[in-house]
Amino acid sequence: MTESDRFHSYVPAEGHGLKHDPFNAIVGPRPIGWISTLSPDGAPNLAPYSFFNAFNYTPPIIGFSSTGWKDTVANIEKTGEFVWNLVSRTLAERMNVTSAAVPRGVSEFALGHIRSTPSDVVRPARVADSPVQFECRLTQIVQLKDVDGRAIETWMTFGEVVKAHIRADLLVNGIYDTTRAGPVLRAGGPADYYEIRADALFRMQRPQGDELARLIAEQETAD
Ligand SMILES: Cc1cc2nc3c(=O)[nH]c(=O)nc-3n(C[C@H](O)[C@H](O)[C@H](O)COP(=O)(O)O)c2cc1C
């Protein structure tokens, strides 16, 4: 078998040559940014974004990417505020409802029968039944570019977490228990998701000290 037989290789600009684009199945599962905002005239908005992640510890910075200038990024640009809500398994179907394209003025909170609760320091509300929420203030909106430097119709929005809320039972002896929160992650295709389960947990410490010295010595011997 040759190297080229072992892999399906493709140039994305020319098409993947497969039944479904594998890109978001490969870069996944991804945490979901379930983002609550207010329009400038105060209408609540809630939508999921799976091009989402955390990017800094201190200060804590999270971000998501909007493919197209959608209401969420438009609201944040105008108001400078948003709330991230963790999607647990029990909220997954309601989260999905909030991805529907609805006319401005129709609240996704009402559409998905989602209870809201006021935030402490920003104006957009939190999802009351979400186990963790981050109140955020906008730090940057960055329009992405392609390899030729041309601006594309995708915007990354970054915000600093200015207040965090963690449901008390998720803290076990002062340590946040990921599994108890039951987060749901977005995988590939039109409909794939994963839950986080305790039996999938494994631990690895970063190489350091004697172990790192041994790895370096082995590599030097091999050279
Ligand atoms: C699980 C999930 C993840 C999504 N991730 C994204 C994403 O990363 N970027 C994006 O632009 N749209 C994403 N969408 C689609 C948006 O949620 C949808 O376009 C929504 O209507 C946007 O709402 P808004 O216009 O109120 O911001 C996702 C939908 C679902 C169900």
The ligand as an ORCA input file, in Angstrom:
! r2SCAN-3c Opt
* xyz 0 1
  C     -25.309     23.141     17.412
  C     -25.298     24.295     16.460
  C     -24.113     24.970     16.225
  C     -24.061     26.067     15.355
  N     -22.873     26.696     15.152
  C     -22.798     27.783     14.360
  C     -21.553     28.455     14.177
  O     -20.512     28.087     14.729
  N     -21.540     29.546     13.389
  C     -22.670     30.010     12.768
  O     -22.601     31.025     12.072
  N     -23.870     29.398     12.934
  C     -23.958     28.299     13.712
  N     -25.162     27.657     13.888
  C     -26.369     28.210     13.256
  C     -26.946     29.381     14.066
  O     -27.306     28.965     15.378
  C     -28.198     29.938     13.346
  O     -27.806     30.512     12.099
  C     -28.963     30.964     14.166
  O     -30.183     31.259     13.531
  C     -28.194     32.258     14.376
  O     -28.972     33.077     15.194
  P     -28.805     34.650     15.303
  O     -29.016     35.216     13.898
  O     -29.889     35.038     16.258
  O     -27.435     34.935     15.826
  C     -25.244     26.516     14.716
  C     -26.454     25.819     14.939
  C     -26.474     24.724     15.779
  C     -27.756     23.967     16.022
*
